C-alpha cells in the first residue's frame, strides 16, 4: 500500500483566481466582439440601407393624405 500524495495547499487560491480571471476576461472579450459584430454593425447596415432610399417628402405626403396630421389638411380636402 503506497501513501497518497500530499495536497497542494500553498498558492492554491492564487492559481485558481489567475486561471478563472483569464477565462472570464477572454469570455468577456469574445462576448463584446460578438455583440459588436452581430448586433451593432448589423443595425448600422440596416439603418444605412433604409436611409439610402428614404424620401422624407414622399413620406410626409403619404401621411398627410391619410390624415395623420391635424395642422396639415390632405390635398383632397383643399
PDB file with one MODEL, atoms N, CA, C and O in Angstrom:
MODEL        1
ATOM      1  N   UNK A   1       0.841  -1.165   0.000  1.00  0.00           N
ATOM      2  CA  UNK A   1       0.000   0.000   0.000  1.00  0.00           C
ATOM      3  C   UNK A   1       0.894   1.239   0.000  1.00  0.00           C
ATOM      4  O   UNK A   1       1.764   1.377   0.860  1.00  0.00           O
ATOM      5  N   UNK A   2       0.679   2.155  -0.978  1.00  0.00           N
ATOM      6  CA  UNK A   2       1.513   3.356  -1.056  1.00  0.00           C
ATOM      7  C   UNK A   2       0.766   4.544  -0.449  1.00  0.00           C
ATOM      8  O   UNK A   2      -0.461   4.551  -0.353  1.00  0.00           O
ATOM      9  N   UNK A   3       1.526   5.521  -0.052  1.00  0.00           N
ATOM     10  CA  UNK A   3       0.950   6.710   0.583  1.00  0.00           C
ATOM     11  C   UNK A   3       0.405   7.648  -0.488  1.00  0.00           C
ATOM     12  O   UNK A   3       0.958   7.742  -1.584  1.00  0.00           O
ATOM     13  N   UNK A   4      -0.659   8.324  -0.168  1.00  0.00           N
ATOM     14  CA  UNK A   4      -1.250   9.301  -1.079  1.00  0.00           C
ATOM     15  C   UNK A   4      -0.362  10.539  -1.162  1.00  0.00           C
ATOM     16  O   UNK A   4       0.271  10.908  -0.172  1.00  0.00           O
ATOM     17  N   UNK A   5      -0.305  11.189  -2.330  1.00  0.00           N
ATOM     18  CA  UNK A   5       0.492  12.417  -2.401  1.00  0.00           C
ATOM     19  C   UNK A   5      -0.162  13.525  -1.584  1.00  0.00           C
ATOM     20  O   UNK A   5      -1.386  13.610  -1.480  1.00  0.00           O
ATOM     21  N   UNK A   6       0.667  14.350  -1.023  1.00  0.00           N
ATOM     22  CA  UNK A   6       0.155  15.430  -0.183  1.00  0.00           C
ATOM     23  C   UNK A   6      -0.523  16.482  -1.065  1.00  0.00           C
ATOM     24  O   UNK A   6      -0.015  16.791  -2.142  1.00  0.00           O
ATOM     25  N   UNK A   7      -1.644  17.031  -0.635  1.00  0.00           N
ATOM     26  CA  UNK A   7      -2.327  18.050  -1.434  1.00  0.00           C
ATOM     27  C   UNK A   7      -1.558  19.364  -1.439  1.00  0.00           C
ATOM     28  O   UNK A   7      -0.880  19.708  -0.470  1.00  0.00           O
ATOM     29  N   UNK A   8      -1.671  20.073  -2.517  1.00  0.00           N
ATOM     30  CA  UNK A   8      -1.012  21.373  -2.637  1.00  0.00           C
ATOM     31  C   UNK A   8      -1.851  22.395  -1.875  1.00  0.00           C
ATOM     32  O   UNK A   8      -3.001  22.650  -2.234  1.00  0.00           O
ATOM     33  N   UNK A   9      -1.291  22.965  -0.850  1.00  0.00           N
ATOM     34  CA  UNK A   9      -2.034  23.902  -0.031  1.00  0.00           C
ATOM     35  C   UNK A   9      -1.562  25.342  -0.230  1.00  0.00           C
ATOM     36  O   UNK A   9      -2.359  26.269  -0.089  1.00  0.00           O
ATOM     37  N   UNK A  10      -0.318  25.545  -0.546  1.00  0.00           N
ATOM     38  CA  UNK A  10       0.188  26.903  -0.726  1.00  0.00           C
ATOM     39  C   UNK A  10      -0.031  27.357  -2.167  1.00  0.00           C
ATOM     40  O   UNK A  10       0.277  26.629  -3.111  1.00  0.00           O
ATOM     41  N   UNK A  11      -0.566  28.566  -2.326  1.00  0.00           N
ATOM     42  CA  UNK A  11      -0.752  29.140  -3.648  1.00  0.00           C
ATOM     43  C   UNK A  11      -1.960  28.580  -4.389  1.00  0.00           C
ATOM     44  O   UNK A  11      -2.119  28.834  -5.583  1.00  0.00           O
ATOM     45  N   UNK A  12      -2.808  27.826  -3.707  1.00  0.00           N
ATOM     46  CA  UNK A  12      -3.958  27.224  -4.367  1.00  0.00           C
ATOM     47  C   UNK A  12      -4.962  28.294  -4.812  1.00  0.00           C
ATOM     48  O   UNK A  12      -5.464  28.251  -5.935  1.00  0.00           O
ATOM     49  N   UNK A  13      -5.247  29.242  -3.933  1.00  0.00           N
ATOM     50  CA  UNK A  13      -6.188  30.308  -4.275  1.00  0.00           C
ATOM     51  C   UNK A  13      -5.639  31.180  -5.394  1.00  0.00           C
ATOM     52  O   UNK A  13      -6.384  31.578  -6.290  1.00  0.00           O
ATOM     53  N   UNK A  14      -4.375  31.474  -5.354  1.00  0.00           N
ATOM     54  CA  UNK A  14      -3.753  32.311  -6.386  1.00  0.00           C
ATOM     55  C   UNK A  14      -3.841  31.651  -7.760  1.00  0.00           C
ATOM     56  O   UNK A  14      -4.171  32.311  -8.746  1.00  0.00           O
ATOM     57  N   UNK A  15      -3.551  30.364  -7.829  1.00  0.00           N
ATOM     58  CA  UNK A  15      -3.626  29.688  -9.120  1.00  0.00           C
ATOM     59  C   UNK A  15      -5.073  29.587  -9.597  1.00  0.00           C
ATOM     60  O   UNK A  15      -5.343  29.717 -10.791  1.00  0.00           O
ATOM     61  N   UNK A  16      -5.996  29.358  -8.679  1.00  0.00           N
ATOM     62  CA  UNK A  16      -7.413  29.289  -9.026  1.00  0.00           C
ATOM     63  C   UNK A  16      -7.899  30.631  -9.569  1.00  0.00           C
ATOM     64  O   UNK A  16      -8.569  30.679 -10.601  1.00  0.00           O
ATOM     65  N   UNK A  17      -7.564  31.716  -8.881  1.00  0.00           N
ATOM     66  CA  UNK A  17      -8.013  33.041  -9.312  1.00  0.00           C
ATOM     67  C   UNK A  17      -7.383  33.451 -10.634  1.00  0.00           C
ATOM     68  O   UNK A  17      -8.057  34.039 -11.479  1.00  0.00           O
ATOM     69  N   UNK A  18      -6.123  33.156 -10.827  1.00  0.00           N
ATOM     70  CA  UNK A  18      -5.448  33.510 -12.077  1.00  0.00           C
ATOM     71  C   UNK A  18      -6.087  32.803 -13.258  1.00  0.00           C
ATOM     72  O   UNK A  18      -6.358  33.421 -14.288  1.00  0.00           O
ATOM     73  N   UNK A  19      -6.327  31.518 -13.111  1.00  0.00           N
ATOM     74  CA  UNK A  19      -6.918  30.744 -14.194  1.00  0.00           C
ATOM     75  C   UNK A  19      -8.332  31.234 -14.505  1.00  0.00           C
ATOM     76  O   UNK A  19      -8.676  31.411 -15.673  1.00  0.00           O
ATOM     77  N   UNK A  20      -9.140  31.451 -13.500  1.00  0.00           N
ATOM     78  CA  UNK A  20     -10.513  31.862 -13.735  1.00  0.00           C
ATOM     79  C   UNK A  20     -10.611  33.322 -14.184  1.00  0.00           C
ATOM     80  O   UNK A  20     -11.548  33.686 -14.894  1.00  0.00           O
ATOM     81  N   UNK A  21      -9.668  34.149 -13.783  1.00  0.00           N
ATOM     82  CA  UNK A  21      -9.637  35.518 -14.298  1.00  0.00           C
ATOM     83  C   UNK A  21      -9.356  35.523 -15.798  1.00  0.00           C
ATOM     84  O   UNK A  21      -9.994  36.261 -16.549  1.00  0.00           O
ATOM     85  N   UNK A  22      -8.420  34.716 -16.226  1.00  0.00           N
ATOM     86  CA  UNK A  22      -8.112  34.634 -17.657  1.00  0.00           C
ATOM     87  C   UNK A  22      -9.293  34.080 -18.454  1.00  0.00           C
ATOM     88  O   UNK A  22      -9.582  34.561 -19.550  1.00  0.00           O
ATOM     89  N   UNK A  23      -9.965  33.089 -17.917  1.00  0.00           N
ATOM     90  CA  UNK A  23     -11.143  32.535 -18.597  1.00  0.00           C
ATOM     91  C   UNK A  23     -12.239  33.589 -18.686  1.00  0.00           C
ATOM     92  O   UNK A  23     -12.846  33.755 -19.743  1.00  0.00           O
ATOM     93  N   UNK A  24     -12.501  34.300 -17.601  1.00  0.00           N
ATOM     94  CA  UNK A  24     -13.539  35.322 -17.590  1.00  0.00           C
ATOM     95  C   UNK A  24     -13.219  36.484 -18.506  1.00  0.00           C
ATOM     96  O   UNK A  24     -14.102  36.990 -19.199  1.00  0.00           O
ATOM     97  N   UNK A  25     -11.961  36.915 -18.518  1.00  0.00           N
ATOM     98  CA  UNK A  25     -11.571  38.025 -19.393  1.00  0.00           C
ATOM     99  C   UNK A  25     -11.696  37.642 -20.858  1.00  0.00           C
ATOM    100  O   UNK A  25     -12.154  38.441 -21.675  1.00  0.00           O
ATOM    101  N   UNK A  26     -11.292  36.423 -21.193  1.00  0.00           N
ATOM    102  CA  UNK A  26     -11.401  36.002 -22.591  1.00  0.00           C
ATOM    103  C   UNK A  26     -12.863  35.863 -23.013  1.00  0.00           C
ATOM    104  O   UNK A  26     -13.205  36.218 -24.141  1.00  0.00           O
ATOM    105  N   UNK A  27     -13.729  35.361 -22.144  1.00  0.00           N
ATOM    106  CA  UNK A  27     -15.151  35.265 -22.464  1.00  0.00           C
ATOM    107  C   UNK A  27     -15.786  36.650 -22.611  1.00  0.00           C
ATOM    108  O   UNK A  27     -16.664  36.845 -23.452  1.00  0.00           O
ATOM    109  N   UNK A  28     -15.346  37.605 -21.799  1.00  0.00           N
ATOM    110  CA  UNK A  28     -15.873  38.969 -21.907  1.00  0.00           C
ATOM    111  C   UNK A  28     -15.472  39.610 -23.231  1.00  0.00           C
ATOM    112  O   UNK A  28     -16.283  40.284 -23.866  1.00  0.00           O
ATOM    113  N   UNK A  29     -14.241  39.405 -23.645  1.00  0.00           N
ATOM    114  CA  UNK A  29     -13.779  39.964 -24.920  1.00  0.00           C
ATOM    115  C   UNK A  29     -14.520  39.317 -26.090  1.00  0.00           C
ATOM    116  O   UNK A  29     -14.929  40.005 -27.025  1.00  0.00           O
ATOM    117  N   UNK A  30     -14.691  38.010 -26.038  1.00  0.00           N
ATOM    118  CA  UNK A  30     -15.415  37.310 -27.101  1.00  0.00           C
ATOM    119  C   UNK A  30     -16.873  37.770 -27.146  1.00  0.00           C
ATOM    120  O   UNK A  30     -17.423  37.977 -28.228  1.00  0.00           O
ATOM    121  N   UNK A  31     -17.492  37.930 -25.995  1.00  0.00           N
ATOM    122  CA  UNK A  31     -18.880  38.386 -25.941  1.00  0.00           C
ATOM    123  C   UNK A  31     -19.039  39.798 -26.473  1.00  0.00           C
ATOM    124  O   UNK A  31     -19.971  40.076 -27.227  1.00  0.00           O
ATOM    125  N   UNK A  32     -18.141  40.692 -26.089  1.00  0.00           N
ATOM    126  CA  UNK A  32     -18.216  42.070 -26.565  1.00  0.00           C
ATOM    127  C   UNK A  32     -18.004  42.145 -28.075  1.00  0.00           C
ATOM    128  O   UNK A  32     -18.687  42.906 -28.761  1.00  0.00           O
ATOM    129  N   UNK A  33     -17.071  41.369 -28.590  1.00  0.00           N
ATOM    130  CA  UNK A  33     -16.824  41.370 -30.040  1.00  0.00           C
ATOM    131  C   UNK A  33     -18.020  40.810 -30.799  1.00  0.00           C
ATOM    132  O   UNK A  33     -18.368  41.319 -31.864  1.00  0.00           O
ATOM    133  N   UNK A  34     -18.647  39.775 -30.268  1.00  0.00           N
ATOM    134  CA  UNK A  34     -19.800  39.204 -30.966  1.00  0.00           C
ATOM    135  C   UNK A  34     -20.992  40.145 -30.933  1.00  0.00           C
ATOM    136  O   UNK A  34     -21.739  40.207 -31.910  1.00  0.00           O
ATOM    137  N   UNK A  35     -21.198  40.875 -29.854  1.00  0.00           N
ATOM    138  CA  UNK A  35     -22.285  41.859 -29.797  1.00  0.00           C
ATOM    139  C   UNK A  35     -22.031  42.974 -30.803  1.00  0.00           C
ATOM    140  O   UNK A  35     -22.949  43.409 -31.499  1.00  0.00           O
ATOM    141  N   UNK A  36     -20.796  43.432 -30.879  1.00  0.00           N
ATOM    142  CA  UNK A  36     -20.482  44.497 -31.829  1.00  0.00           C
ATOM    143  C   UNK A  36     -20.706  44.039 -33.266  1.00  0.00           C
ATOM    144  O   UNK A  36     -21.297  44.764 -34.067  1.00  0.00           O
ATOM    145  N   UNK A  37     -20.240  42.848 -33.589  1.00  0.00           N
ATOM    146  CA  UNK A  37     -20.340  42.368 -34.965  1.00  0.00           C
ATOM    147  C   UNK A  37     -21.779  42.024 -35.333  1.00  0.00           C
ATOM    148  O   UNK A  37     -22.280  42.466 -36.367  1.00  0.00           O
ATOM    149  N   UNK A  38     -22.447  41.232 -34.485  1.00  0.00           N
ATOM    150  CA  UNK A  38     -23.749  40.704 -34.865  1.00  0.00           C
ATOM    151  C   UNK A  38     -24.908  41.645 -34.567  1.00  0.00           C
ATOM    152  O   UNK A  38     -25.952  41.535 -35.210  1.00  0.00           O
ATOM    153  N   UNK A  39     -24.767  42.563 -33.623  1.00  0.00           N
ATOM    154  CA  UNK A  39     -25.865  43.468 -33.310  1.00  0.00           C
ATOM    155  C   UNK A  39     -25.615  44.881 -33.829  1.00  0.00           C
ATOM    156  O   UNK A  39     -26.400  45.406 -34.618  1.00  0.00           O
ATOM    157  N   UNK A  40     -24.532  45.487 -33.390  1.00  0.00           N
ATOM    158  CA  UNK A  40     -24.296  46.901 -33.710  1.00  0.00           C
ATOM    159  C   UNK A  40     -24.018  47.117 -35.190  1.00  0.00           C
ATOM    160  O   UNK A  40     -24.627  47.987 -35.813  1.00  0.00           O
ATOM    161  N   UNK A  41     -23.115  46.345 -35.754  1.00  0.00           N
ATOM    162  CA  UNK A  41     -22.781  46.536 -37.169  1.00  0.00           C
ATOM    163  C   UNK A  41     -23.955  46.181 -38.067  1.00  0.00           C
ATOM    164  O   UNK A  41     -24.180  46.838 -39.083  1.00  0.00           O
ATOM    165  N   UNK A  42     -24.708  45.146 -37.699  1.00  0.00           N
ATOM    166  CA  UNK A  42     -25.876  44.774 -38.499  1.00  0.00           C
ATOM    167  C   UNK A  42     -26.938  45.868 -38.432  1.00  0.00           C
ATOM    168  O   UNK A  42     -27.575  46.172 -39.441  1.00  0.00           O
ATOM    169  N   UNK A  43     -27.135  46.460 -37.262  1.00  0.00           N
ATOM    170  CA  UNK A  43     -28.115  47.537 -37.123  1.00  0.00           C
ATOM    171  C   UNK A  43     -27.685  48.765 -37.915  1.00  0.00           C
ATOM    172  O   UNK A  43     -28.512  49.402 -38.568  1.00  0.00           O
ATOM    173  N   UNK A  44     -26.418  49.099 -37.864  1.00  0.00           N
ATOM    174  CA  UNK A  44     -25.921  50.237 -38.651  1.00  0.00           C
ATOM    175  C   UNK A  44     -26.122  50.010 -40.139  1.00  0.00           C
ATOM    176  O   UNK A  44     -26.474  50.935 -40.872  1.00  0.00           O
ATOM    177  N   UNK A  45     -25.899  48.787 -40.583  1.00  0.00           N
ATOM    178  CA  UNK A  45     -26.086  48.475 -42.001  1.00  0.00           C
ATOM    179  C   UNK A  45     -27.556  48.587 -42.397  1.00  0.00           C
ATOM    180  O   UNK A  45     -27.868  49.079 -43.482  1.00  0.00           O
ATOM    181  N   UNK A  46     -28.466  48.133 -41.524  1.00  0.00           N
ATOM    182  CA  UNK A  46     -29.897  48.249 -41.831  1.00  0.00           C
ATOM    183  C   UNK A  46     -30.336  49.705 -41.887  1.00  0.00           C
ATOM    184  O   UNK A  46     -31.106  50.081 -42.770  1.00  0.00           O
ATOM    185  N   UNK A  47     -29.853  50.540 -40.949  1.00  0.00           N
ATOM    186  CA  UNK A  47     -30.178  51.965 -40.983  1.00  0.00           C
ATOM    187  C   UNK A  47     -29.639  52.619 -42.250  1.00  0.00           C
ATOM    188  O   UNK A  47     -30.337  53.405 -42.891  1.00  0.00           O
ATOM    189  N   UNK A  48     -28.415  52.300 -42.607  1.00  0.00           N
ATOM    190  CA  UNK A  48     -27.823  52.886 -43.816  1.00  0.00           C
ATOM    191  C   UNK A  48     -28.605  52.477 -45.051  1.00  0.00           C
ATOM    192  O   UNK A  48     -28.837  53.302 -45.935  1.00  0.00           O
ATOM    193  N   UNK A  49     -29.013  51.224 -45.126  1.00  0.00           N
ATOM    194  CA  UNK A  49     -29.792  50.754 -46.265  1.00  0.00           C
ATOM    195  C   UNK A  49     -31.158  51.441 -46.317  1.00  0.00           C
ATOM    196  O   UNK A  49     -31.640  51.768 -47.402  1.00  0.00           O
ATOM    197  N   UNK A  50     -31.784  51.662 -45.167  1.00  0.00           N
ATOM    198  CA  UNK A  50     -33.085  52.327 -45.137  1.00  0.00           C
ATOM    199  C   UNK A  50     -32.969  53.769 -45.628  1.00  0.00           C
ATOM    200  O   UNK A  50     -33.777  54.209 -46.447  1.00  0.00           O
ATOM    201  N   UNK A  51     -31.979  54.505 -45.139  1.00  0.00           N
ATOM    202  CA  UNK A  51     -31.869  55.916 -45.478  1.00  0.00           C
ATOM    203  C   UNK A  51     -31.297  56.164 -46.871  1.00  0.00           C
ATOM    204  O   UNK A  51     -31.313  57.303 -47.337  1.00  0.00           O
ATOM    205  N   UNK A  52     -30.791  55.130 -47.551  1.00  0.00           N
ATOM    206  CA  UNK A  52     -30.364  55.294 -48.935  1.00  0.00           C
ATOM    207  C   UNK A  52     -31.562  55.561 -49.836  1.00  0.00           C
ATOM    208  O   UNK A  52     -31.473  56.345 -50.781  1.00  0.00           O
ATOM    209  N   UNK A  53     -32.680  54.907 -49.542  1.00  0.00           N
ATOM    210  CA  UNK A  53     -33.855  55.021 -50.398  1.00  0.00           C
ATOM    211  C   UNK A  53     -34.989  55.803 -49.753  1.00  0.00           C
ATOM    212  O   UNK A  53     -36.068  55.892 -50.338  1.00  0.00           O
ATOM    213  N   UNK A  54     -34.786  56.373 -48.570  1.00  0.00           N
ATOM    214  CA  UNK A  54     -35.857  57.065 -47.856  1.00  0.00           C
ATOM    215  C   UNK A  54     -36.077  58.455 -48.437  1.00  0.00           C
ATOM    216  O   UNK A  54     -35.130  59.216 -48.634  1.00  0.00           O
ATOM    217  N   UNK A  55     -37.337  58.775 -48.708  1.00  0.00           N
ATOM    218  CA  UNK A  55     -37.714  60.097 -49.193  1.00  0.00           C
ATOM    219  C   UNK A  55     -38.667  60.694 -48.168  1.00  0.00           C
ATOM    220  O   UNK A  55     -39.823  60.281 -48.078  1.00  0.00           O
ATOM    221  N   UNK A  56     -38.190  61.659 -47.398  1.00  0.00           N
ATOM    222  CA  UNK A  56     -38.978  62.239 -46.318  1.00  0.00           C
ATOM    223  C   UNK A  56     -40.187  62.990 -46.858  1.00  0.00           C
ATOM    224  O   UNK A  56     -41.262  62.941 -46.260  1.00  0.00           O
ATOM    225  N   UNK A  57     -40.027  63.676 -47.966  1.00  0.00           N
ATOM    226  CA  UNK A  57     -41.135  64.438 -48.535  1.00  0.00           C
ATOM    227  C   UNK A  57     -42.263  63.511 -48.993  1.00  0.00           C
ATOM    228  O   UNK A  57     -43.435  63.801 -48.751  1.00  0.00           O
ATOM    229  N   UNK A  58     -41.925  62.415 -49.643  1.00  0.00           N
ATOM    230  CA  UNK A  58     -42.937  61.455 -50.077  1.00  0.00           C
ATOM    231  C   UNK A  58     -43.631  60.822 -48.873  1.00  0.00           C
ATOM    232  O   UNK A  58     -44.837  60.579 -48.910  1.00  0.00           O
ATOM    233  N   UNK A  59     -42.888  60.556 -47.820  1.00  0.00           N
ATOM    234  CA  UNK A  59     -43.473  60.001 -46.604  1.00  0.00           C
ATOM    235  C   UNK A  59     -44.421  61.006 -45.959  1.00  0.00           C
ATOM    236  O   UNK A  59     -45.496  60.632 -45.490  1.00  0.00           O
ATOM    237  N   UNK A  60     -44.034  62.272 -45.933  1.00  0.00           N
ATOM    238  CA  UNK A  60     -44.903  63.319 -45.398  1.00  0.00           C
ATOM    239  C   UNK A  60     -46.190  63.414 -46.196  1.00  0.00           C
ATOM    240  O   UNK A  60     -47.271  63.503 -45.613  1.00  0.00           O
ATOM    241  N   UNK A  61     -46.096  63.397 -47.509  1.00  0.00           N
ATOM    242  CA  UNK A  61     -47.289  63.494 -48.351  1.00  0.00           C
ATOM    243  C   UNK A  61     -48.206  62.290 -48.150  1.00  0.00           C
ATOM    244  O   UNK A  61     -49.428  62.436 -48.130  1.00  0.00           O
ATOM    245  N   UNK A  62     -47.628  61.114 -48.002  1.00  0.00           N
ATOM    246  CA  UNK A  62     -48.427  59.914 -47.758  1.00  0.00           C
ATOM    247  C   UNK A  62     -49.184  60.031 -46.441  1.00  0.00           C
ATOM    248  O   UNK A  62     -50.376  59.730 -46.384  1.00  0.00           O
ATOM    249  N   UNK A  63     -48.506  60.465 -45.385  1.00  0.00           N
ATOM    250  CA  UNK A  63     -49.154  60.615 -44.083  1.00  0.00           C
ATOM    251  C   UNK A  63     -50.170  61.750 -44.099  1.00  0.00           C
ATOM    252  O   UNK A  63     -51.199  61.684 -43.426  1.00  0.00           O
ATOM    253  N   UNK A  64     -49.877  62.782 -44.867  1.00  0.00           N
ATOM    254  CA  UNK A  64     -50.808  63.903 -44.978  1.00  0.00           C
ATOM    255  C   UNK A  64     -52.115  63.455 -45.621  1.00  0.00           C
ATOM    256  O   UNK A  64     -53.194  63.842 -45.172  1.00  0.00           O
ATOM    257  N   UNK A  65     -52.022  62.642 -46.668  1.00  0.00           N
ATOM    258  CA  UNK A  65     -53.227  62.139 -47.330  1.00  0.00           C
ATOM    259  C   UNK A  65     -54.010  61.178 -46.444  1.00  0.00           C
ATOM    260  O   UNK A  65     -55.228  61.065 -46.581  1.00  0.00           O
ATOM    261  N   UNK A  66     -53.339  60.499 -45.555  1.00  0.00           N
ATOM    262  CA  UNK A  66     -54.018  59.596 -44.630  1.00  0.00           C
ATOM    263  C   UNK A  66     -54.707  60.335 -43.485  1.00  0.00           C
ATOM    264  O   UNK A  66     -55.517  59.753 -42.764  1.00  0.00           O
ATOM    265  N   UNK A  67     -54.379  61.634 -43.319  1.00  0.00           N
ATOM    266  CA  UNK A  67     -54.996  62.421 -42.262  1.00  0.00           C
ATOM    267  C   UNK A  67     -54.335  62.266 -40.915  1.00  0.00           C
ATOM    268  O   UNK A  67     -54.988  62.417 -39.883  1.00  0.00           O
ATOM    269  N   UNK A  68     -53.067  61.970 -40.906  1.00  0.00           N
ATOM    270  CA  UNK A  68     -52.341  61.785 -39.656  1.00  0.00           C
ATOM    271  C   UNK A  68     -52.143  63.115 -38.938  1.00  0.00           C
ATOM    272  O   UNK A  68     -52.214  63.171 -37.710  1.00  0.00           O
ATOM    273  N   UNK A  69     -51.895  64.187 -39.692  1.00  0.00           N
ATOM    274  CA  UNK A  69     -51.565  65.483 -39.103  1.00  0.00           C
ATOM    275  C   UNK A  69     -52.823  66.327 -38.917  1.00  0.00           C
ATOM    276  O   UNK A  69     -53.710  66.329 -39.771  1.00  0.00           O
ATOM    277  N   UNK A  70     -52.892  67.042 -37.797  1.00  0.00           N
ATOM    278  CA  UNK A  70     -54.009  67.940 -37.557  1.00  0.00           C
ATOM    279  C   UNK A  70     -53.769  69.293 -38.200  1.00  0.00           C
ATOM    280  O   UNK A  70     -54.724  69.973 -38.576  1.00  0.00           O
ATOM    281  N   UNK A  71     -52.530  69.693 -38.331  1.00  0.00           N
ATOM    282  CA  UNK A  71     -52.230  71.025 -38.841  1.00  0.00           C
ATOM    283  C   UNK A  71     -52.078  71.071 -40.373  1.00  0.00           C
ATOM    284  O   UNK A  71     -52.061  72.154 -40.959  1.00  0.00           O
ATOM    285  N   UNK A  72     -51.971  69.928 -41.005  1.00  0.00           N
ATOM    286  CA  UNK A  72     -51.821  69.883 -42.466  1.00  0.00           C
ATOM    287  C   UNK A  72     -52.966  69.060 -43.024  1.00  0.00           C
ATOM    288  O   UNK A  72     -53.025  67.846 -42.832  1.00  0.00           O
ATOM    289  N   UNK A  73     -53.863  69.725 -43.707  1.00  0.00           N
ATOM    290  CA  UNK A  73     -55.004  69.026 -44.287  1.00  0.00           C
ATOM    291  C   UNK A  73     -54.578  68.252 -45.531  1.00  0.00           C
ATOM    292  O   UNK A  73     -53.635  68.638 -46.222  1.00  0.00           O
ATOM    293  N   UNK A  74     -55.276  67.169 -45.806  1.00  0.00           N
ATOM    294  CA  UNK A  74     -54.989  66.437 -47.042  1.00  0.00           C
ATOM    295  C   UNK A  74     -55.289  67.297 -48.272  1.00  0.00           C
ATOM    296  O   UNK A  74     -56.166  68.160 -48.220  1.00  0.00           O
ATOM    297  N   UNK A  75     -54.592  67.078 -49.346  1.00  0.00           N
ATOM    298  CA  UNK A  75     -54.788  67.856 -50.563  1.00  0.00           C
ATOM    299  C   UNK A  75     -56.163  67.603 -51.168  1.00  0.00           C
ATOM    300  O   UNK A  75     -56.686  68.458 -51.882  1.00  0.00           O
ATOM    301  N   UNK A  76     -56.754  66.450 -50.896  1.00  0.00           N
ATOM    302  CA  UNK A  76     -58.069  66.150 -51.447  1.00  0.00           C
ATOM    303  C   UNK A  76     -59.157  66.995 -50.785  1.00  0.00           C
ATOM    304  O   UNK A  76     -60.211  67.189 -51.390  1.00  0.00           O
ATOM    305  N   UNK A  77     -58.945  67.510 -49.562  1.00  0.00           N
ATOM    306  CA  UNK A  77     -59.935  68.339 -48.888  1.00  0.00           C
ATOM    307  C   UNK A  77     -59.829  69.804 -49.267  1.00  0.00           C
ATOM    308  O   UNK A  77     -60.800  70.544 -49.116  1.00  0.00           O
ATOM    309  N   UNK A  78     -58.685  70.242 -49.751  1.00  0.00           N
ATOM    310  CA  UNK A  78     -58.480  71.671 -50.022  1.00  0.00           C
ATOM    311  C   UNK A  78     -59.128  72.109 -51.292  1.00  0.00           C
ATOM    312  O   UNK A  78     -59.045  73.283 -51.655  1.00  0.00           O
TER     313      UNK A  78
ENDMDL
END
